[in-house]
Amino acid sequence: MSFTCGSANDSRSCTSVFRKSCWQGPMVTRTASLVRLLAELHVNGTHDRDGDCALHTDVAGSQMWMAQLEGVGRISMCISSNGLPLGLASDPAENLVGPWNVRVATYNFSFHNVSLGPQAMEAPTCPRCAVVAPCSGGGVVTMELLRLTLGGGEPWDQIWNLDIVDLAGEIMFDYSFSRPYLKVFNVTLNSSFGPGRDCNFVNGENHISAPREPGLATLVARRDAEGFSSACGGQCGNNEFGSWYAFPKEGGCAKGAPIGTDGCTWQVNSVKVVATDCMKSADVVAAASKDSGHLPLSLHTEALIWERIAACPDVRSLRR
């Protein structure tokens, strides 16, 4: 992962690279908070006289400077007496990046052998991608899709405004199935997918990021898992390493209504919720671990996981 910005005060001047993906602007779940906080520190940073730079340096005369933006986060930087950076810590606001992304959007840097000189970094050139538009699609299709969850009040049958994956995408995300429950959706949808969108839990509600164009708002969004497959996001590609989906709430069809009714694009046919402790037998974890990063999934691993899902009871029936 990397990013370069032409201006500290304009995030639109940033170019981001995440594995094979390349785009203009920061990454909401990784670097957006850091970029905005760096700009705030540059313009409005204040000397924190009580700050402790011991974590970063033992250089005498070092000072801590800090900045904070409501809803964005907090940043602090230790500098030497001649103004060179010694260390930096950046903590994002949970409601900006989402609770599960706080860890990957938190940064602690220590700098060594710093010297002044000409700027040597160059922004990467992203490939030209297709015009933002729906995929040509294969019409209406039915798919089995998954979501690992902690439970914790998340409705068992909810698919909208949540990050959803296919099986290969789940293995890329968490091959050990570390969360306690796995929701398994059988869903019918319009396969004219829109570009990927990010879902987060903000202020007690599930939110989905804005579509890149207003006309794409109701489409099921799709991207390649973890950015491994495509520089252009994997919206319409084969995505051999798996795909991630987002189902906008406004695209859901009324119960029993055909896809396309009043512009709707998806409908859940059935849901099963299994305890991951039931399905992740030693052979499942071993097979998934072996295939993670070496996808596409072997037919053996795929069949093994679906077999375990089928064999496990629906936890909802156990609680009645």
Secondary structure, DSSP 8 states (H G I E B T S, - for coil): -EEEES-TT-GGGEEEEETTEEEES--TTTTHHHHHHHHHHHHH-EE-TT---TTT---TT-EEEEEEETTTEEEEEEE-TTS-EEEEEEEE-HHHH-GGGTGGG-EEEE--S------------------S------SEEEEEEEEEE--TT--TT--BTSEEE-HHHHHHHHTT--SSEEEEEEEEEE---EE---EEEETTEEEE---SSGGGTTS-EEEEGGG-S-TT--SSS--TT-EEEEB-GGGB--TT--TTGGG--EEEEEEEEEEHHHH--HHHHHHHHHHTTS-S--HHHHHHHHHHHHHS--HHHHT-
